[in-house]
């Protein structure tokens, strides 16, 4: 294997692989990249066995071949080199020589045969606009459970129908749901794969590279999900198991409604949360004819109260919420009015951004004892 590549081109692809490469692994080959030179391109592959990425860029190939290179050290070195062409040459015993002008480096690789095989991209199911998929992830990913024991909640459910796309995530205490209308040519059946959290981060990165008008080719087989943008392919294992029937818990009759401006609401919650209990993040949310009173207290820090004046003609209600859960949603919500919809002190609250015309965005949050 011998090739020459421009630093700018190589660095763009190496940056995309870093979220996939396994840092602390008991399998040394997973901390390496597989580099394959053929035709007029080099293909770079990274995997942690759950998530894989294959990407490529143009290069001047002098000799076809393949080798593995330590991912982290390669990225750090390439970042530090000046702009221009960089030459790679595979030596004996899997060493790789890297030359930039009068600078010469040799890195210890491993046998390419030890690198795991990556499944081939099947026939695409649909083409998803990158902007839509990225927006759905941004509105839901924060609600994914961090508890490894709750395996089916360690990801989000993507729903694809012929005329609609939706994403939902929950950790059992809160639920984020976003959906939008979009026609998918050739899609006749509904599909609902579970996407792991790590994969969603990388899909969003891929979507960002594709741009607002880019398209992501989506495919699946029995155990993998595939997301392809041009010469970049992300492959994720599907989360197995049954995602909860979230539609059954969506509030139907939350008739106590008050509308707050996102920025004002966010700033008040952020300030009051400073003096909330640092374990429970409990925050009291009281609605009356005077508007909304937010309060929190803790033996350790003290107490805080803030009032937001708003018109409200319903019955007064006081309910407890996790302040951090509110902040997570408000960070993802667009600017503008937020409808806070409540039923009683023991029932889940629902928050909806009224300015979010394209996405039907709902955030369901369970109450806390206060």
C-alpha positions in Angstrom: 0.0 0.0 0.0 1.3 3.4 -1.0 -0.6 6.6 -1.6 -0.4 10.4 -1.3 -3.3 12.4 0.1 -4.0 16.1 0.9 -4.0 16.9 4.6 -7.3 18.8 4.4 -9.1 15.9 2.7 -7.7 13.3 5.1 -8.4 15.3 8.3 -12.1 15.7 7.4 -12.6 12.0 7.2 -10.4 11.2 10.3 -12.5 13.6 12.4 -15.6 11.6 11.4 -14.2 8.3 12.7 -13.2 9.5 16.2 -16.6 9.1 17.8 -16.7 5.5 16.7 -13.2 4.4 17.6 -13.0 2.5 20.9 -10.7 4.3 23.3 -10.6 1.8 26.2 -10.8 -1.6 24.7 -9.6 -5.1 25.5 -9.4 -5.8 21.8 -6.4 -3.8 20.5 -7.4 -3.8 16.8 -10.6 -1.8 17.7 -8.4 1.3 18.5 -7.0 1.1 14.9 -8.3 2.4 11.6 -8.4 0.1 8.6 -7.0 2.1 5.6 -7.5 0.6 2.1 -6.0 2.1 -1.0 -7.6 1.3 -4.4 -8.3 3.1 -7.7 -8.1 6.8 -6.9 -9.5 6.7 -3.3 -8.5 5.6 0.2 -11.2 4.1 2.3 -11.0 4.4 6.1 -13.0 2.1 8.4 -13.5 2.3 12.2 -15.6 0.0 14.5 -16.3 -0.8 18.1 -18.3 -3.9 17.0 -21.6 -2.1 17.9 -21.1 1.0 15.6 -19.0 1.2 12.4 -18.2 4.0 10.0 -16.6 3.7 6.5 -15.6 6.8 4.8 -13.3 7.7 1.9 -11.5 10.6 0.1 -9.5 11.1 -3.1 -5.9 10.2 -3.2 -3.1 9.4 -5.6 -2.6 5.7 -5.3 0.8 4.4 -6.2 0.2 0.8 -4.9 -3.1 -0.8 -3.9 -3.2 -2.4 -0.5 -4.5 -2.1 3.1 -3.1 -1.7 6.6 -4.2 -0.6 10.0 -3.0 2.5 11.9 -3.6 3.6 15.5 -6.6 6.0 15.2 -6.0 8.5 18.0 -2.2 9.0 17.3 -2.8 9.3 13.5 -5.4 12.0 14.1 -3.2 13.9 16.5 -0.2 13.7 14.1 -2.2 14.8 11.0 -3.6 17.8 12.9 -0.1 19.0 13.7 1.3 18.6 10.1 1.2 21.7 7.8 -1.2 21.9 4.8 0.0 20.0 1.8 0.4 16.4 0.6 1.1 13.5 3.0 2.5 10.2 1.8 1.7 6.8 3.3 3.6 3.6 2.7 3.1 0.2 4.3 6.3 -1.4 5.5 7.2 -4.8 6.8 5.6 -6.1 10.1 2.6 -3.9 9.6 4.5 -0.6 10.2 3.3 2.4 8.3 5.6 5.2 7.1 4.1 8.7 7.0 6.0 11.5 5.1 5.2 15.2 4.9 7.9 17.2 3.1 11.1 16.6 5.1 9.2 15.1 8.1 9.2 11.4 8.5 7.3 9.2 10.9 6.7 5.5 11.4 3.7 4.1 13.2 3.2 0.5 14.5 0.1 -1.0 12.9 -1.5 -4.5 13.2 -2.4 -7.3 10.8 -5.3 -6.1 8.6 -6.8 -9.6 8.7 -7.6 -9.1 12.4 -9.8 -6.1 11.6 -13.6 -7.1 12.0 -15.6 -7.5 8.8 -18.2 -4.8 8.1 -21.6 -5.7 6.7 -22.3 -4.5 3.1 -24.9 -1.7 2.5 -28.2 -3.4 1.4 -30.7 -1.8 -0.9 -31.8 1.5 0.6 -35.3 1.6 2.2 -35.8 5.4 2.0 -34.0 8.7 1.5 -34.3 10.9 4.6 -33.6 14.7 4.5 -30.5 15.3 6.7 -32.1 18.4 8.2 -35.2 16.6 9.3 -33.3 13.6 10.9 -30.9 16.0 12.7 -33.8 18.0 14.0 -35.6 15.0 15.3 -32.5 13.8 17.1 -31.8 17.2 18.7 -35.4 17.3 20.1 -35.3 13.8 21.6 -31.8 12.4 22.3 -31.4 14.0 25.7 -34.4 12.0 27.1 -32.6 8.6 26.4 -32.0 6.6 29.6 -28.5 6.3 30.9 -29.2 3.2 32.9 -27.7 0.2 31.2 -30.1 -2.1 32.9 -33.0 -0.6 31.0 -31.6 -1.8 27.6 -34.5 -0.9 25.3 -34.5 2.7 26.7 -30.8 3.2 25.8 -31.8 4.5 22.4 -34.6 6.2 20.5 -37.4 4.7 18.4 -37.5 6.0 14.8 -40.8 5.6 13.1 -41.0 5.8 9.3 -44.4 5.8 7.6 -45.2 6.5 3.9 -46.2 10.1 4.8 -44.6 10.8 8.2 -41.4 10.5 10.2 -41.1 10.5 14.0 -38.7 9.9 16.8 -39.3 9.2 20.5 -37.1 8.7 23.5 -37.8 8.1 27.2 -36.1 7.2 30.4 -39.3 6.4 32.3 -39.4 9.8 34.0 -39.8 11.9 30.9 -40.6 11.4 27.2 -39.6 13.5 24.2 -41.6 13.0 21.0 -41.2 14.9 17.7 -42.8 14.1 14.4 -43.2 15.8 11.0 -45.0 15.1 7.7 -42.8 13.9 4.8 -43.6 11.7 1.8 -41.3 8.7 1.3 -41.4 7.4 -2.2 -41.5 3.6 -2.4 -42.2 3.0 1.3 -45.3 0.9 1.8 -44.9 -0.5 5.3 -44.3 1.2 8.6 -40.9 0.5 10.2 -39.9 1.3 13.8 -36.2 0.5 14.5 -34.5 1.3 17.8 -31.3 3.4 17.4 -28.7 3.3 20.2 -27.7 6.7 21.7 -24.1 6.5 20.5 -25.3 6.0 17.0 -27.6 9.0 17.2 -24.6 11.3 18.0 -22.8 10.0 14.9 -25.8 10.3 12.7 -26.2 13.9 13.7 -22.5 14.5 12.9 -23.0 12.8 9.5 -26.2 14.9 8.9 -24.3 18.1 9.7 -21.6 17.2 7.1 -24.4 16.5 4.5 -25.8 20.0 5.1 -29.4 21.1 5.4 -30.4 20.0 1.9 -28.5 16.8 2.0 -30.1 13.3 1.9 -29.3 10.3 4.1 -29.9 6.9 2.4 -31.4 4.6 5.1 -31.4 0.8 5.0 -31.7 -2.1 7.4 -31.2 -5.8 7.7 -32.0 -8.2 10.5 -29.5 -6.8 12.9 -28.1 -3.6 11.5 -29.1 0.0 10.5 -27.3 1.7 7.7 -27.1 5.5 7.1 -25.2 6.6 4.0 -24.3 10.1 2.8 -22.3 10.0 -0.5 -19.1 8.1 0.3 -19.7 7.9 4.1 -21.5 5.0 5.6 -22.5 4.6 9.3 -23.6 1.1 10.5 -25.2 0.5 13.8 -26.5 -2.6 15.5 -30.2 -2.4 16.1 -31.3 -2.3 19.8 -33.3 -5.5 20.4 -36.3 -5.7 22.6 -39.7 -4.0 22.8 -39.9 -0.2 23.1 -42.7 0.9 25.6 -46.1 1.6 24.2 -45.6 5.4 24.7 -48.8 6.4 22.9 -50.8 4.9 25.9 -49.1 7.4 28.3 -49.5 10.5 26.3 -51.7 13.0 28.2 -55.2 13.4 26.8 -57.0 15.8 29.1 -54.5 18.2 30.5 -56.9 21.1 30.6 -55.0 23.5 32.9 -52.9 25.5 30.4 -50.5 28.5 30.7 -48.3 29.9 27.9 -44.8 31.1 28.9 -42.0 32.6 26.7 -39.2 30.1 26.3 -36.3 32.4 27.2 -38.0 33.9 30.3 -39.1 30.4 31.5 -35.6 29.0 30.9 -33.8 31.8 32.7 -36.1 31.5 35.7 -35.8 27.7 36.0 -32.0 28.1 35.7 -31.8 30.6 38.5 -34.2 28.9 40.9 -32.4 25.5 40.2 -29.2 26.9 41.7 -30.7 26.5 45.2 -32.5 23.2 44.5 -31.5 19.9 46.1 -28.5 18.7 44.0 -29.7 15.1 44.1 -33.4 15.4 43.3 -33.3 18.8 41.4 -36.8 19.2 42.8 -38.6 22.4 41.7 -42.1 23.6 42.8 -44.3 24.9 39.9 -47.3 26.8 41.1 -49.9 28.3 38.7 -52.6 30.8 39.8 -54.3 33.9 38.5 -51.2 35.9 39.2 -49.2 33.7 36.9 -46.4 31.1 37.7 -44.3 30.9 40.8 -41.2 28.8 40.6 -39.5 27.8 43.9 -36.9 25.5 45.3 -35.1 24.9 48.5 -32.4 22.7 50.0 -30.9 22.5 53.6 -27.5 22.9 52.0 -27.9 26.0 49.9 -31.1 27.9 51.0 -34.2 28.7 49.0 -35.3 30.6 45.9 -38.6 32.0 44.6 -39.4 33.7 41.2 -42.6 34.9 39.8 -43.6 35.1 36.1 -46.6 37.2 35.5 -49.0 35.6 33.0 -52.8 35.5 32.5 -54.4 32.3 33.7 -58.1 31.7 34.2 -58.1 28.1 35.3 -58.0 26.5 38.8 -54.8 27.0 40.8 -52.4 24.0 40.8 -49.0 23.2 42.4 -46.9 20.4 41.1 -43.3 19.3 41.5 -40.9 18.8 38.6 -37.2 17.9 38.1 -35.7 21.2 37.2 -32.9 19.6 35.2 -35.5 17.8 33.0 -37.2 21.2 32.3 -33.8 22.7 31.3 -33.0 19.8 29.0 -36.3 20.4 27.1 -36.0 24.2 27.0 -32.5 23.9 25.6 -33.9 21.8 22.7 -37.1 23.9 22.2 -37.1 26.8 19.7 -37.6 30.4 20.8 -41.2 31.5 21.3 -44.2 30.6 23.4 -44.2 27.3 25.3 -47.6 25.8 26.3 -47.4 24.1 29.8 -50.4 21.8 30.1 -51.3 20.2 33.4 -54.1 18.0 34.8 -53.5 17.5 38.5 -50.6 17.1 41.1 -50.2 13.4 40.4 -50.4 13.4 36.6 -47.7 14.0 34.0 -47.3 17.5 32.6 -47.0 18.2 28.9 -44.9 21.0 27.3 -45.3 22.0 23.7 -43.4 24.8 21.8 -46.2 26.6 19.9 -43.7 28.1 17.4 -42.6 24.7 16.2 -44.8 24.6 13.2 -42.9 21.9 11.2 -42.4 19.5 14.1 -45.2 18.3 16.4 -43.0 18.4 19.4 -44.3 17.2 22.8 -42.4 16.7 26.1 -44.0 14.6 28.8 -42.6 15.0 32.3 -43.6 13.0 35.4 -44.4 14.9 38.6 -42.3 14.8 41.8 -43.3 14.7 45.4 -42.6 18.1 46.9 
